[in-house]
Amino acid sequence: MTETRGTHPSEPAGPTGNDLHLDLPATGGRRAALMTALREAIRSGRLAPGTRLPPYRALATDLGLARNTAAEAYAELVAEGWLTARQGSGTTVAERAEPVPPARARRPSPRPGPRHDLRQGQPDASSFPRTGWLAAARRALTVAPNEAFGPGDPQGRHELRTVLADYLARARGVRTDPDRIVICSGFAHALRLLFDGARPVLPPAENGPLAVEAYGLGFHRGLLAAAGVTAVPLPIDEQGALVDELARHRDVRTALLTPAHQFPTGGPLHPGRRAAVVDWARGRGGLILEDDYDGEFRYDRQPVGAVQGLDPERVVYLGSTSKSLTPALRLGWMVLPDHLVDRVLAAKGEREGWASALDQLTLAEFIDSGGYDRHVRRMRRRYRDRRDQLVAALAASAPHVEVSGIAAGLHAVLRLEPGTERSVLKAAAYRGLAVDGLADFRHPEIDPAAMPAVDGLVVGYATPPDHAYAAAVEALCAILPPSV
Ligand SMILES: Cc1ncc(COP(=O)(O)O)c(C=O)c1O
Protein backbone atom coordinates (compact mmCIF):
# COMPACT_ATOMS: atom_id res chain seq x y z
CA MET A 1 0.00 0.00 0.00
CA THR A 2 1.29 3.45 -0.83
CA GLU A 3 1.64 5.67 2.20
CA THR A 4 0.33 9.24 2.13
CA ARG A 5 2.74 12.13 2.73
CA GLY A 6 2.87 13.14 6.38
CA THR A 7 0.80 11.69 9.16
CA HIS A 8 -2.23 13.85 8.56
CA PRO A 9 -3.70 14.60 5.11
CA SER A 10 -3.56 18.37 5.73
CA GLU A 11 -0.02 18.32 7.11
CA PRO A 12 2.41 19.74 4.57
CA ALA A 13 4.96 17.25 3.40
CA GLY A 14 8.53 18.39 3.90
CA PRO A 15 11.97 16.93 3.70
CA THR A 16 13.00 15.31 6.94
CA GLY A 17 16.69 14.78 6.19
CA ASN A 18 19.28 15.97 3.65
CA ASP A 19 17.68 17.06 0.42
CA LEU A 20 18.29 14.72 -2.50
CA HIS A 21 17.11 15.55 -5.98
CA LEU A 22 16.21 12.47 -8.03
CA ASP A 23 14.31 12.18 -11.30
CA LEU A 24 12.53 8.85 -11.22
CA PRO A 25 11.88 7.35 -14.66
CA ALA A 26 8.13 7.23 -15.29
CA THR A 27 8.21 3.66 -16.62
CA GLY A 28 8.65 0.43 -14.65
CA GLY A 29 7.99 -0.31 -11.01
CA ARG A 30 8.73 2.34 -8.37
CA ARG A 31 11.50 0.37 -6.67
CA ALA A 32 13.31 -0.25 -9.97
CA ALA A 33 12.85 3.40 -10.91
CA LEU A 34 14.39 4.55 -7.63
CA MET A 35 17.34 2.17 -8.02
CA THR A 36 17.96 3.36 -11.57
CA ALA A 37 17.89 7.01 -10.49
CA LEU A 38 20.29 6.39 -7.59
CA ARG A 39 22.71 4.34 -9.74
CA GLU A 40 22.68 7.07 -12.35
CA ALA A 41 23.37 9.80 -9.78
CA ILE A 42 26.31 7.79 -8.38
CA ARG A 43 27.68 6.81 -11.81
CA SER A 44 27.65 10.39 -13.05
CA GLY A 45 29.53 11.59 -9.96
CA ARG A 46 26.66 13.76 -8.78
CA LEU A 47 26.62 11.69 -5.59
CA ALA A 48 30.28 11.34 -4.62
CA PRO A 49 31.66 8.38 -2.62
CA GLY A 50 31.02 8.99 1.07
CA THR A 51 27.91 11.13 0.51
CA ARG A 52 25.34 10.42 3.20
CA LEU A 53 21.87 9.64 1.81
CA PRO A 54 18.67 10.73 3.55
CA PRO A 55 17.05 8.08 5.77
CA TYR A 56 14.82 5.84 3.61
CA ARG A 57 11.71 7.12 5.44
CA ALA A 58 12.54 10.72 4.60
CA LEU A 59 13.32 9.86 0.98
CA ALA A 60 10.07 7.94 0.68
CA THR A 61 8.15 10.95 2.02
CA ASP A 62 9.89 13.37 -0.31
CA LEU A 63 9.33 11.22 -3.39
CA GLY A 64 5.81 10.11 -2.48
CA LEU A 65 6.82 6.44 -2.28
CA ALA A 66 5.97 3.69 0.17
CA ARG A 67 8.58 3.33 2.89
CA ASN A 68 9.09 -0.33 2.00
CA THR A 69 9.86 0.61 -1.58
CA ALA A 70 12.64 2.98 -0.49
CA ALA A 71 13.96 0.51 2.13
CA GLU A 72 14.14 -2.32 -0.40
CA ALA A 73 15.84 -0.13 -3.01
CA TYR A 74 18.53 0.88 -0.46
CA ALA A 75 19.00 -2.77 0.61
CA GLU A 76 19.45 -3.97 -2.97
CA LEU A 77 21.93 -1.21 -3.79
CA VAL A 78 23.90 -2.14 -0.66
CA ALA A 79 23.92 -5.75 -1.88
CA GLU A 80 25.14 -4.58 -5.31
CA GLY A 81 27.96 -2.56 -3.72
CA TRP A 82 26.69 0.90 -4.67
CA LEU A 83 25.79 1.87 -1.12
CA THR A 84 27.13 1.10 2.35
CA ALA A 85 24.86 0.80 5.39
CA ARG A 86 26.35 1.06 8.84
CA GLN A 87 24.48 0.86 12.12
CA GLY A 88 24.22 4.33 13.59
CA SER A 89 25.73 6.20 10.64
CA GLY A 90 23.04 5.65 8.05
CA THR A 91 23.45 4.88 4.36
CA THR A 92 26.28 6.36 2.35
CA VAL A 93 27.55 6.07 -1.21
CA ALA A 94 30.16 3.29 -1.23
CA GLU A 95 33.79 4.32 -1.54
CA ARG A 96 34.31 1.90 -4.43
CA ALA A 97 31.40 3.28 -6.40
CA GLU A 98 33.76 5.27 -8.62
CA PRO A 99 31.99 7.66 -10.94
CA VAL A 100 32.75 7.51 -14.63
CA PRO A 101 35.36 10.19 -15.31
CA PRO A 102 33.87 13.16 -17.14
CA ALA A 103 34.62 13.28 -20.85
CA ARG A 104 36.68 16.45 -20.43
CA ALA A 105 37.47 18.86 -17.64
CA ARG A 106 35.21 21.91 -17.81
CA ARG A 107 37.93 24.36 -16.74
CA PRO A 108 41.65 23.89 -16.62
CA SER A 109 42.77 23.32 -13.06
CA PRO A 110 44.24 26.52 -11.57
CA ARG A 111 47.93 26.89 -12.24
CA PRO A 112 50.17 27.08 -9.20
CA GLY A 113 50.91 30.70 -8.22
CA PRO A 114 54.34 32.25 -8.76
CA ARG A 115 57.09 31.55 -6.22
CA HIS A 116 57.39 35.28 -5.50
CA ASP A 117 54.53 37.68 -6.13
CA LEU A 118 55.20 41.40 -6.47
CA ARG A 119 52.37 42.17 -8.88
CA GLN A 120 50.55 45.35 -8.06
CA GLY A 121 46.84 45.34 -7.37
CA GLN A 122 46.09 43.94 -3.98
CA PRO A 123 46.71 44.53 -0.30
CA ASP A 124 48.38 41.85 1.81
CA ALA A 125 45.58 39.27 1.86
CA SER A 126 46.96 37.69 5.03
CA SER A 127 46.34 40.96 6.92
CA PHE A 128 42.60 41.13 6.43
CA PRO A 129 41.22 42.01 9.91
CA ARG A 130 39.25 38.79 10.30
CA THR A 131 38.54 39.11 14.03
CA GLY A 132 37.45 42.74 13.87
CA TRP A 133 35.35 42.11 10.77
CA LEU A 134 33.59 39.12 12.35
CA ALA A 135 32.90 41.09 15.52
CA ALA A 136 31.48 43.96 13.45
CA ALA A 137 29.32 41.52 11.46
CA ARG A 138 27.96 39.99 14.68
CA ARG A 139 27.11 43.39 16.14
CA ALA A 140 25.66 44.72 12.88
CA LEU A 141 23.47 41.68 12.16
CA THR A 142 22.28 41.45 15.77
CA VAL A 143 20.75 44.91 15.68
CA ALA A 144 19.80 45.05 11.97
CA PRO A 145 16.08 45.62 11.42
CA ASN A 146 14.19 42.81 9.63
CA GLU A 147 13.82 45.03 6.59
CA ALA A 148 17.59 44.77 6.07
CA PHE A 149 17.12 41.14 5.04
CA GLY A 150 14.75 42.06 2.23
CA PRO A 151 15.62 43.24 -1.30
CA GLY A 152 18.16 46.04 -0.99
CA ASP A 153 17.83 49.75 -1.64
CA PRO A 154 19.83 50.57 -4.81
CA GLN A 155 21.27 53.65 -3.12
CA GLY A 156 22.82 51.45 -0.43
CA ARG A 157 22.18 51.07 3.30
CA HIS A 158 21.62 54.42 5.00
CA GLU A 159 23.75 53.20 7.95
CA LEU A 160 26.75 52.92 5.61
CA ARG A 161 26.07 56.14 3.73
CA THR A 162 25.80 58.02 7.01
CA VAL A 163 29.13 56.82 8.43
CA LEU A 164 30.81 57.19 5.03
CA ALA A 165 29.75 60.83 4.75
CA ASP A 166 31.50 61.51 8.09
CA TYR A 167 34.52 59.32 7.36
CA LEU A 168 35.15 60.76 3.89
CA ALA A 169 34.83 64.31 5.20
CA ARG A 170 37.23 63.62 8.07
CA ALA A 171 39.81 61.44 6.30
CA ARG A 172 39.64 62.50 2.66
CA GLY A 173 38.29 66.07 2.67
CA VAL A 174 35.16 65.08 0.74
CA ARG A 175 32.12 67.39 1.04
CA THR A 176 28.88 65.44 0.96
CA ASP A 177 25.80 64.28 2.80
CA PRO A 178 24.52 60.69 2.86
CA ASP A 179 21.89 61.42 0.20
CA ARG A 180 24.52 62.07 -2.44
CA ILE A 181 26.33 58.79 -1.83
CA VAL A 182 25.44 55.70 -3.86
CA ILE A 183 26.97 52.40 -2.80
CA CYS A 184 28.26 50.16 -5.56
CA SER A 185 30.29 47.04 -6.00
CA GLY A 186 33.70 48.67 -6.30
CA PHE A 187 35.20 51.13 -8.77
CA ALA A 188 34.75 48.82 -11.77
CA HIS A 189 31.02 48.66 -11.10
CA ALA A 190 30.88 52.45 -10.85
CA LEU A 191 32.50 52.72 -14.29
CA ARG A 192 30.03 50.22 -15.70
CA LEU A 193 27.13 52.17 -14.25
CA LEU A 194 28.31 55.54 -15.48
CA PHE A 195 29.08 54.32 -18.99
CA ASP A 196 26.41 51.70 -19.58
CA GLY A 197 26.21 51.99 -23.36
CA ALA A 198 22.53 51.01 -23.45
CA ARG A 199 21.36 53.56 -20.87
CA PRO A 200 23.79 56.47 -20.64
CA VAL A 201 23.85 57.90 -17.12
CA LEU A 202 25.80 61.03 -17.89
CA PRO A 203 23.76 63.80 -19.51
CA PRO A 204 24.58 64.23 -23.24
CA ALA A 205 26.91 67.18 -22.51
CA GLU A 206 29.14 65.00 -20.33
CA ASN A 207 28.79 61.79 -22.28
CA GLY A 208 31.18 62.36 -25.19
CA PRO A 209 34.78 61.18 -25.38
CA LEU A 210 36.44 60.74 -21.98
CA ALA A 211 39.92 62.02 -21.16
CA VAL A 212 42.00 59.42 -19.27
CA GLU A 213 45.59 59.45 -18.04
CA ALA A 214 48.17 58.07 -20.49
CA TYR A 215 49.07 55.39 -17.94
CA GLY A 216 46.27 53.49 -16.21
CA LEU A 217 44.76 50.08 -15.66
CA GLY A 218 44.19 48.14 -18.91
CA PHE A 219 41.18 46.45 -17.32
CA HIS A 220 39.48 49.83 -16.91
CA ARG A 221 40.36 50.84 -20.48
CA GLY A 222 38.77 47.56 -21.59
CA LEU A 223 35.57 48.30 -19.64
CA LEU A 224 35.30 51.71 -21.28
CA ALA A 225 35.99 50.31 -24.74
CA ALA A 226 33.32 47.63 -24.23
CA ALA A 227 30.84 50.41 -23.36
CA GLY A 228 31.72 52.20 -26.60
CA VAL A 229 33.49 55.09 -24.84
CA THR A 230 36.33 56.83 -26.69
CA ALA A 231 39.16 57.30 -24.18
CA VAL A 232 41.44 60.21 -25.10
CA PRO A 233 44.87 59.84 -23.41
CA LEU A 234 46.35 62.80 -21.52
CA PRO A 235 50.14 62.81 -21.13
CA ILE A 236 51.44 62.69 -17.56
CA ASP A 237 54.66 63.73 -15.83
CA GLU A 238 55.87 63.51 -12.23
CA GLN A 239 53.24 66.09 -11.23
CA GLY A 240 50.36 64.05 -12.59
CA ALA A 241 48.21 64.56 -15.69
CA LEU A 242 48.91 67.54 -17.96
CA VAL A 243 45.43 68.91 -17.48
CA ASP A 244 46.13 71.99 -19.59
CA GLU A 245 45.99 69.62 -22.57
CA LEU A 246 42.26 69.26 -21.96
CA ALA A 247 41.73 72.64 -23.59
CA ARG A 248 42.93 71.16 -26.92
CA HIS A 249 40.14 68.58 -26.99
CA ARG A 250 37.02 70.63 -27.63
CA ASP A 251 34.74 67.56 -27.62
CA VAL A 252 35.92 66.28 -24.21
CA ARG A 253 33.75 67.25 -21.26
CA THR A 254 34.67 64.53 -18.76
CA ALA A 255 38.06 63.48 -17.38
CA LEU A 256 38.92 60.39 -15.33
CA LEU A 257 41.89 61.09 -13.04
CA THR A 258 43.74 59.55 -10.08
CA PRO A 259 44.65 62.83 -8.34
CA ALA A 260 45.82 61.55 -4.93
CA HIS A 261 48.22 59.02 -6.44
CA GLN A 262 48.58 58.73 -10.20
CA PHE A 263 48.11 55.12 -11.17
CA PRO A 264 50.58 53.55 -11.61
CA THR A 265 53.40 56.13 -11.80
CA GLY A 266 52.68 57.36 -8.28
CA GLY A 267 52.81 61.17 -8.03
CA PRO A 268 50.00 63.32 -6.62
CA LEU A 269 48.40 65.82 -8.97
CA HIS A 270 50.17 69.15 -8.48
CA PRO A 271 48.05 71.66 -6.48
CA GLY A 272 48.10 74.11 -9.42
CA ARG A 273 46.78 71.37 -11.72
CA ARG A 274 44.07 70.41 -9.22
CA ALA A 275 42.79 73.96 -9.32
CA ALA A 276 43.22 74.12 -13.10
CA VAL A 277 41.22 70.99 -13.80
CA VAL A 278 38.35 72.21 -11.61
CA ASP A 279 38.43 75.53 -13.53
CA TRP A 280 38.36 73.56 -16.77
CA ALA A 281 35.31 71.56 -15.63
CA ARG A 282 33.50 74.74 -14.58
CA GLY A 283 34.35 76.57 -17.80
CA ARG A 284 33.47 73.62 -20.04
CA GLY A 285 30.35 72.61 -18.12
CA GLY A 286 32.13 69.31 -17.60
CA LEU A 287 32.85 66.69 -15.00
CA ILE A 288 35.86 65.15 -13.24
CA LEU A 289 35.73 61.49 -12.24
CA GLU A 290 38.09 61.18 -9.28
CA ASP A 291 39.40 57.64 -8.73
CA ASP A 292 40.58 57.66 -5.10
CA TYR A 293 41.63 54.01 -5.03
CA ASP A 294 44.32 54.15 -2.32
CA GLY A 295 44.19 57.72 -0.99
CA GLU A 296 44.49 56.58 2.65
CA PHE A 297 47.98 55.26 2.12
CA ARG A 298 50.43 58.16 2.19
CA TYR A 299 53.54 57.64 4.26
CA ASP A 300 55.63 60.71 4.79
CA ARG A 301 53.01 63.42 5.00
CA GLN A 302 49.28 63.80 5.44
CA PRO A 303 47.27 62.14 2.69
CA VAL A 304 46.39 64.45 -0.19
CA GLY A 305 42.73 65.45 0.15
CA ALA A 306 40.14 64.81 -2.54
CA VAL A 307 39.71 67.21 -5.48
CA GLN A 308 35.99 66.73 -4.88
CA GLY A 309 36.28 69.09 -1.87
CA LEU A 310 37.08 71.93 -4.30
CA ASP A 311 33.78 71.62 -6.16
CA PRO A 312 31.31 68.84 -5.25
CA GLU A 313 29.07 69.76 -8.19
CA ARG A 314 31.82 69.16 -10.76
CA VAL A 315 33.40 65.99 -9.36
CA VAL A 316 32.21 62.40 -9.06
CA TYR A 317 34.30 60.95 -6.24
CA LEU A 318 34.84 57.18 -6.46
CA GLY A 319 36.16 55.13 -3.54
CA SER A 320 36.58 51.45 -2.82
CA THR A 321 37.57 49.00 -0.08
CA SER A 322 39.73 47.04 -2.52
CA LYS A 323 43.04 48.50 -1.34
CA SER A 324 42.15 49.43 2.25
CA LEU A 325 40.57 46.06 3.14
CA THR A 326 40.29 43.50 0.35
CA PRO A 327 39.17 43.34 -3.28
CA ALA A 328 37.12 40.28 -2.27
CA LEU A 329 34.55 42.49 -0.56
CA ARG A 330 33.46 44.22 -3.78
CA LEU A 331 32.24 47.35 -2.02
CA GLY A 332 32.72 50.91 -3.17
CA TRP A 333 30.95 54.26 -3.21
CA MET A 334 30.17 57.10 -5.54
CA VAL A 335 29.81 60.62 -4.15
CA LEU A 336 27.76 62.38 -6.78
CA PRO A 337 26.90 65.92 -7.82
CA ASP A 338 23.25 66.55 -7.13
CA HIS A 339 22.19 66.37 -10.78
CA LEU A 340 23.51 62.82 -11.15
CA VAL A 341 22.01 61.08 -8.11
CA ASP A 342 18.66 60.21 -9.66
CA ARG A 343 20.25 59.25 -12.96
CA VAL A 344 22.64 56.80 -11.29
CA LEU A 345 19.82 55.38 -9.18
CA ALA A 346 17.68 54.88 -12.28
CA ALA A 347 20.59 53.00 -13.88
CA LYS A 348 20.87 50.74 -10.84
CA GLY A 349 17.25 49.68 -11.08
CA GLU A 350 14.63 49.06 -8.42
CA ARG A 351 16.66 46.74 -6.23
CA GLU A 352 20.27 46.45 -5.23
CA GLY A 353 21.61 43.78 -7.54
CA TRP A 354 25.29 43.94 -6.67
CA ALA A 355 26.46 45.08 -3.25
CA SER A 356 25.43 42.80 -0.37
CA ALA A 357 23.36 44.74 2.19
CA LEU A 358 24.76 42.56 4.97
CA ASP A 359 28.35 43.43 4.04
CA GLN A 360 27.31 47.09 3.87
CA LEU A 361 25.97 46.89 7.42
CA THR A 362 29.15 45.22 8.60
CA LEU A 363 31.33 47.85 6.93
CA ALA A 364 29.21 50.61 8.49
CA GLU A 365 29.72 49.08 11.93
CA PHE A 366 33.43 48.50 11.26
CA ILE A 367 33.94 52.17 10.34
CA ASP A 368 31.69 53.51 13.10
CA SER A 369 33.44 51.50 15.82
CA GLY A 370 36.88 52.77 14.76
CA GLY A 371 38.00 49.37 13.45
CA TYR A 372 38.51 50.68 9.91
CA ASP A 373 40.73 53.57 11.04
CA ARG A 374 42.77 51.25 13.24
CA HIS A 375 43.23 48.79 10.38
CA VAL A 376 44.26 51.52 7.92
CA ARG A 377 46.75 52.96 10.43
CA ARG A 378 48.21 49.51 11.11
CA MET A 379 48.53 48.74 7.41
CA ARG A 380 50.02 52.16 6.71
CA ARG A 381 52.85 51.39 9.17
CA ARG A 382 53.33 47.93 7.73
CA TYR A 383 53.41 49.07 4.11
CA ARG A 384 55.74 51.96 4.97
CA ASP A 385 58.15 49.46 6.54
CA ARG A 386 57.96 47.31 3.44
CA ARG A 387 58.57 50.29 1.20
CA ASP A 388 61.60 51.25 3.31
CA GLN A 389 62.88 47.68 3.10
CA LEU A 390 62.50 47.74 -0.69
CA VAL A 391 64.23 51.10 -1.07
CA ALA A 392 67.10 50.00 1.21
CA ALA A 393 67.56 46.70 -0.65
CA LEU A 394 67.65 48.51 -4.01
CA ALA A 395 70.08 51.13 -2.69
CA ALA A 396 72.39 48.32 -1.58
CA SER A 397 72.24 46.05 -4.61
CA ALA A 398 71.05 48.21 -7.52
CA PRO A 399 71.79 51.85 -6.64
CA HIS A 400 71.61 52.85 -10.31
CA VAL A 401 67.88 51.93 -10.47
CA GLU A 402 65.68 54.97 -9.90
CA VAL A 403 62.68 54.29 -7.65
CA SER A 404 59.66 56.59 -7.82
CA GLY A 405 56.06 56.78 -6.64
CA ILE A 406 57.08 55.79 -3.13
CA ALA A 407 55.45 58.53 -1.08
CA ALA A 408 52.10 56.78 -1.15
CA GLY A 409 50.18 53.72 -2.23
CA LEU A 410 50.93 50.03 -2.37
CA HIS A 411 53.39 49.92 -5.24
CA ALA A 412 56.58 51.58 -6.49
CA VAL A 413 57.93 52.18 -9.99
CA LEU A 414 61.48 51.14 -10.89
CA ARG A 415 62.93 52.88 -13.92
CA LEU A 416 64.86 50.60 -16.30
CA GLU A 417 67.32 51.37 -19.09
CA PRO A 418 65.47 52.02 -22.38
CA GLY A 419 64.74 48.80 -24.25
CA THR A 420 65.35 46.44 -21.30
CA GLU A 421 61.87 45.98 -19.82
CA ARG A 422 60.99 42.82 -21.73
CA SER A 423 64.25 41.06 -20.98
CA VAL A 424 63.98 41.96 -17.29
CA LEU A 425 60.44 40.56 -17.21
CA LYS A 426 61.72 37.37 -18.83
CA ALA A 427 64.43 37.07 -16.21
CA ALA A 428 61.82 37.58 -13.50
CA ALA A 429 59.59 34.85 -14.91
CA TYR A 430 62.61 32.51 -15.08
CA ARG A 431 63.17 33.03 -11.35
CA GLY A 432 59.49 32.54 -10.49
CA LEU A 433 58.98 36.23 -9.74
CA ALA A 434 55.70 37.75 -10.91
CA VAL A 435 55.94 41.51 -11.41
CA ASP A 436 54.31 43.97 -13.83
CA GLY A 437 56.04 45.89 -16.61
CA LEU A 438 55.19 49.56 -17.07
CA ALA A 439 54.37 49.07 -20.76
CA ASP A 440 51.20 47.14 -19.85
CA PHE A 441 49.71 50.28 -18.32
CA ARG A 442 50.42 52.59 -21.25
CA HIS A 443 47.47 53.78 -23.32
CA PRO A 444 48.03 52.29 -26.78
CA GLU A 445 47.07 55.54 -28.50
CA ILE A 446 49.28 57.98 -26.66
CA ASP A 447 51.50 59.81 -29.12
CA PRO A 448 55.16 58.97 -28.34
CA ALA A 449 56.06 62.53 -29.33
CA ALA A 450 53.72 63.86 -26.61
CA MET A 451 54.95 61.34 -24.10
CA PRO A 452 57.86 58.98 -24.83
CA ALA A 453 57.51 55.43 -23.54
CA VAL A 454 59.43 54.62 -20.37
CA ASP A 455 60.81 51.19 -19.47
CA GLY A 456 60.11 50.16 -15.92
CA LEU A 457 58.64 47.76 -13.40
CA VAL A 458 55.60 48.32 -11.20
CA VAL A 459 56.38 46.59 -7.92
CA GLY A 460 53.41 45.74 -5.68
CA TYR A 461 55.11 45.62 -2.30
CA ALA A 462 51.85 45.00 -0.42
CA THR A 463 51.07 41.76 -2.22
CA PRO A 464 53.06 39.00 -0.46
CA PRO A 465 52.40 37.99 3.13
CA ASP A 466 55.02 39.22 5.62
CA HIS A 467 56.94 35.97 5.76
CA ALA A 468 57.43 35.90 1.97
CA TYR A 469 58.37 39.54 1.47
CA ALA A 470 62.15 39.48 2.07
CA ALA A 471 62.64 36.60 -0.39
CA ALA A 472 60.52 38.37 -3.00
CA VAL A 473 62.61 41.55 -2.69
CA GLU A 474 65.78 39.48 -2.93
CA ALA A 475 64.50 37.83 -6.12
CA LEU A 476 63.69 41.28 -7.52
CA CYS A 477 67.16 42.63 -6.78
CA ALA A 478 68.69 39.57 -8.43
CA ILE A 479 66.99 40.14 -11.79
CA LEU A 480 67.82 43.83 -12.12
CA PRO A 481 70.52 44.38 -14.72
CA PRO A 482 73.82 45.84 -13.49
CA SER A 483 74.49 49.46 -14.34
CA VAL A 484 75.91 50.05 -17.84
C1 LIG B 1 43.57 52.46 -10.51
C2 LIG B 1 42.58 51.71 -9.68
N1 LIG B 1 41.35 52.21 -9.52
C3 LIG B 1 40.42 51.58 -8.77
C4 LIG B 1 40.70 50.39 -8.15
C5 LIG B 1 39.63 49.73 -7.33
O1 LIG B 1 38.89 48.87 -8.14
P1 LIG B 1 37.70 47.99 -7.57
O2 LIG B 1 37.03 48.80 -6.52
O3 LIG B 1 36.85 47.74 -8.76
O4 LIG B 1 38.31 46.74 -7.02
C6 LIG B 1 41.96 49.81 -8.33
C7 LIG B 1 42.29 48.51 -7.71
O5 LIG B 1 42.15 48.28 -6.55
C8 LIG B 1 42.93 50.49 -9.09
O6 LIG B 1 44.15 49.98 -9.27
The ligand as a MOL file (V3000), in Angstrom:
LIG
                    3D

  0  0  0     0  0            999 V3000
M  V30 BEGIN CTAB
M  V30 COUNTS 16 16 0 0 0
M  V30 BEGIN ATOM
M  V30 1 C 43.5700 52.4630 -10.5060 0
M  V30 2 C 42.5780 51.7100 -9.6770 0
M  V30 3 N 41.3510 52.2080 -9.5200 0
M  V30 4 C 40.4180 51.5850 -8.7660 0
M  V30 5 C 40.7020 50.3870 -8.1520 0
M  V30 6 C 39.6320 49.7330 -7.3340 0
M  V30 7 O 38.8940 48.8740 -8.1420 0
M  V30 8 P 37.7040 47.9940 -7.5710 0
M  V30 9 O 37.0250 48.8010 -6.5190 0
M  V30 10 O 36.8520 47.7380 -8.7590 0
M  V30 11 O 38.3130 46.7420 -7.0210 0
M  V30 12 C 41.9590 49.8070 -8.3260 0
M  V30 13 C 42.2950 48.5110 -7.7070 0
M  V30 14 O 42.1500 48.2790 -6.5510 0
M  V30 15 C 42.9270 50.4920 -9.0920 0
M  V30 16 O 44.1520 49.9830 -9.2670 0
M  V30 END ATOM
M  V30 BEGIN BOND
M  V30 1 1 1 2
M  V30 2 1 2 3
M  V30 3 2 2 15
M  V30 4 2 3 4
M  V30 5 1 4 5
M  V30 6 1 5 6
M  V30 7 2 5 12
M  V30 8 1 6 7
M  V30 9 1 7 8
M  V30 10 2 8 9
M  V30 11 1 8 10
M  V30 12 1 8 11
M  V30 13 1 12 13
M  V30 14 1 12 15
M  V30 15 2 13 14
M  V30 16 1 15 16
M  V30 END BOND
M  V30 END CTAB
M  END
